[in-house]
């Protein structure tokens, strides 16, 4: 199994380089970590361009697209829980003129590859099934628990009710919870869950920074910039128990490897 992981885009102008990287790697699956929209000084036209690319990307069966905090405000406008910096009604109109409800439904909060969980910002131990446990939990039980939490969170969101999954922590200006949820957790807040491996983005300036816990490795990748666009991506080779992880520059040259 070979996976390509593309971190936060934020209306990156180098979409052609991203597509070239995916074609060059010829992976079994490409996983996007979310935050397709919002950039400093952007415009509705730039947002519409990204939306057109995203609509096409969503049509590829070998691609997974995750929700980011900057996407929810456009997918669910008018809901207080999704409010995010960078949102404007003009950009929302431009994006939603391209992306229809059937397109938004293709985005996911989580994606699993064996014992490896992908989210936009990370699942911190404070919200795990048994946060007090100091021994690794079976991944099957963790996955079942998170699936139930996701379902409940969507129900709360559609009724304009708060839920930890969509909440921001103190490092991101949140008031209702100390640590952010799946789309808002800051890497400084993140605590590993024993027995679970994770890959996520969201916190800028991290070139595959790792946090290790008990039988747990967690990788944060987000090096997007307004000038350069998406600068790096991950390549994962192998399966559970036998993985190799590379961080590559967007041109395909090796930046570094991650010791698993």
C-alpha positions in Angstrom: 0.0 0.0 0.0 1.2 3.4 -0.9 -0.4 6.6 0.3 0.1 10.3 -0.5 -0.9 12.8 2.1 -1.5 16.5 1.1 -1.6 18.9 4.0 -3.5 22.3 4.3 -3.9 24.1 0.9 -5.4 27.4 1.9 -6.2 28.3 -1.7 -2.7 27.4 -2.8 -1.8 28.8 -6.2 0.4 25.7 -7.1 -2.5 23.3 -7.7 -0.7 22.1 -10.8 2.3 21.1 -8.7 0.0 19.2 -6.3 -1.6 17.3 -9.2 1.9 16.6 -10.6 3.0 15.2 -7.3 0.0 12.9 -7.1 0.5 11.7 -10.7 4.3 11.2 -10.1 3.8 9.1 -7.0 1.1 6.9 -8.5 -0.1 5.9 -5.0 -3.1 3.7 -4.2 -4.8 6.6 -2.4 -4.3 10.3 -1.9 -5.5 11.9 1.3 -6.1 15.6 1.7 -6.1 16.9 5.3 -8.5 19.8 4.7 -8.4 23.6 4.8 -8.8 24.1 1.1 -10.1 27.7 1.6 -9.0 31.0 3.1 -5.7 32.8 2.7 -4.5 36.3 3.7 -5.6 38.8 1.1 -7.6 36.3 -1.0 -10.6 37.1 -3.2 -13.9 35.5 -4.2 -12.4 34.7 -7.6 -9.5 32.8 -5.9 -12.0 31.0 -3.7 -14.1 30.0 -6.8 -10.9 28.7 -8.5 -10.1 26.5 -5.5 -13.7 25.3 -5.4 -13.6 24.3 -9.1 -10.4 22.3 -8.4 -12.0 20.7 -5.3 -15.1 19.7 -7.2 -12.9 17.9 -9.8 -10.7 16.3 -7.1 -13.8 15.0 -5.3 -14.7 13.0 -8.4 -11.6 10.8 -8.1 -12.4 7.5 -6.4 -8.9 7.1 -5.2 -8.9 10.4 -3.2 -10.0 11.1 0.3 -10.9 14.7 1.3 -11.1 15.7 5.0 -13.0 18.6 6.5 -10.8 21.5 7.9 -12.0 24.2 10.2 -11.8 26.7 7.3 -14.1 24.6 5.1 -16.9 24.0 7.5 -18.0 27.7 7.5 -18.6 27.4 3.7 -20.2 23.9 3.9 -22.5 25.0 6.7 -22.9 28.8 6.5 -24.9 30.5 9.2 -24.1 27.9 11.9 -22.3 29.6 14.8 -20.2 26.5 15.5 -18.5 26.7 12.1 -17.4 30.4 12.3 -13.8 30.8 11.3 -11.4 33.6 10.6 -11.1 34.4 6.9 -14.8 33.7 6.1 -16.6 36.3 4.1 -20.2 36.2 2.6 -18.7 37.1 -0.8 -16.3 34.1 -0.8 -19.1 31.9 0.5 -21.3 32.8 -2.4 -18.5 32.2 -4.9 -17.7 28.8 -3.4 -21.2 27.6 -3.0 -22.0 28.6 -6.6 -19.5 25.9 -7.5 -19.9 23.2 -4.8 -23.3 21.7 -4.4 -24.7 19.7 -1.5 -23.7 16.4 -3.1 -20.1 17.7 -3.3 -20.0 18.7 0.3 -21.3 15.3 1.3 -18.1 13.7 0.0 -15.9 15.3 2.6 -15.1 13.3 5.7 -14.1 14.2 9.3 -11.9 11.1 9.7 -10.2 8.4 7.6 -8.6 5.2 8.8 -5.9 3.1 7.3 -5.5 0.1 9.6 -4.2 1.5 12.9 -3.5 4.9 11.4 -6.1 7.8 11.8 -6.2 10.8 9.6 -8.0 14.0 10.6 -7.5 17.7 10.0 -6.1 18.6 13.4 -5.7 15.5 15.5 -7.7 13.5 18.1 -6.3 14.4 21.5 -6.4 12.0 24.4 -8.7 14.3 26.4 -11.5 13.2 24.2 -10.6 9.5 23.8 -12.7 6.6 25.1 -10.8 6.3 28.4 -8.4 9.2 28.8 -7.2 7.9 32.1 -6.0 4.6 30.6 -2.2 4.2 30.5 -2.1 1.0 28.4 -2.7 0.8 24.7 -6.4 0.3 23.8 -7.5 -1.9 20.8 -7.8 0.3 17.7 -11.1 -1.4 16.9 -12.6 0.0 20.2 -11.1 3.5 19.7 -12.5 3.5 16.1 -16.0 2.4 17.3 -16.0 5.1 20.0 -14.9 7.9 17.6 -17.5 6.8 15.0 -20.3 7.3 17.6 -18.8 10.7 18.6 -18.8 11.8 14.9 -22.4 10.9 14.4 -23.4 12.8 17.6 -21.3 15.8 16.5 -23.0 16.0 13.1 -26.4 15.9 14.8 -25.4 18.7 17.1 -24.0 20.8 14.3 -27.1 20.6 12.2 -29.1 21.9 15.2 -26.6 24.7 15.8 -25.4 23.1 19.1 -21.8 22.9 20.2 -19.8 19.7 20.3 -16.2 19.0 21.2 -15.5 17.7 17.8 -15.9 21.1 16.2 -14.7 23.2 19.2 -11.5 25.3 19.4 -9.2 25.0 22.4 -7.6 27.9 24.3 -4.6 28.1 22.0 -7.0 29.0 19.2 -9.2 31.3 21.1 -11.8 28.8 22.2 -13.7 29.4 25.4 -15.8 26.2 25.8 -13.0 23.7 26.0 -9.3 23.6 26.9 -8.2 21.5 23.9 -9.5 21.6 20.4 -11.5 18.9 18.6 -10.8 17.1 15.4 -10.7 20.3 13.2 -9.3 22.7 15.8 -6.7 20.9 18.0 -3.5 22.9 18.1 -0.4 20.7 18.1 0.7 22.4 21.4 -2.4 21.1 23.0 -2.3 17.6 21.5 -1.8 14.6 23.8 -1.2 11.1 22.1 -3.7 8.4 22.6 -2.1 5.1 23.8 -2.1 2.6 21.0 -3.2 5.0 18.2 -1.1 6.4 15.4 -2.2 9.7 13.8 -1.4 12.0 10.9 -2.9 15.5 10.7 -2.2 19.1 9.7 -3.8 22.4 10.9 -0.9 23.8 13.0 1.4 25.8 10.7 5.1 25.6 10.6 5.4 21.8 11.2 7.5 19.8 8.8 6.4 16.4 10.0 6.9 17.2 13.7 6.2 14.1 15.8 4.8 13.5 19.2 5.3 10.0 20.6 3.2 8.2 23.2 2.7 4.7 24.4 2.7 2.6 21.2 1.8 5.8 19.4 3.4 8.1 16.9 1.7 11.3 15.8 2.8 13.4 12.8 1.8 17.0 12.1 2.5 18.4 8.6 1.5 22.0 7.6 4.0 24.1 5.7 1.6 26.0 3.4 2.4 29.6 2.8 0.7 32.4 0.9 3.7 32.9 -1.4 4.8 29.3 -2.0 1.5 27.4 -1.6 1.8 23.8 -0.6 5.5 23.1 0.0 5.6 19.5 1.2 3.6 16.2 1.2 3.9 12.8 2.9 4.4 9.4 1.3 3.6 6.4 3.3 4.7 2.9 2.2 3.5 -0.4 3.7 0.9 -1.5 6.2 0.3 -1.7 9.9 3.6 -2.8 11.6 5.7 -2.3 8.5 5.5 1.4 7.4 8.0 3.8 6.0 7.2 7.5 5.9 8.9 10.1 3.8 8.4 13.8 3.7 8.9 15.2 0.2 9.3 18.7 -1.2 6.5 19.5 -3.7 8.9 18.8 -6.6 9.3 15.2 -5.4 12.8 15.5 -3.8 13.2 14.0 -0.4 13.0 16.5 2.5 13.4 13.9 5.3 12.2 10.6 6.6 10.2 9.9 9.7 11.4 7.0 12.0 8.3 5.0 12.8 
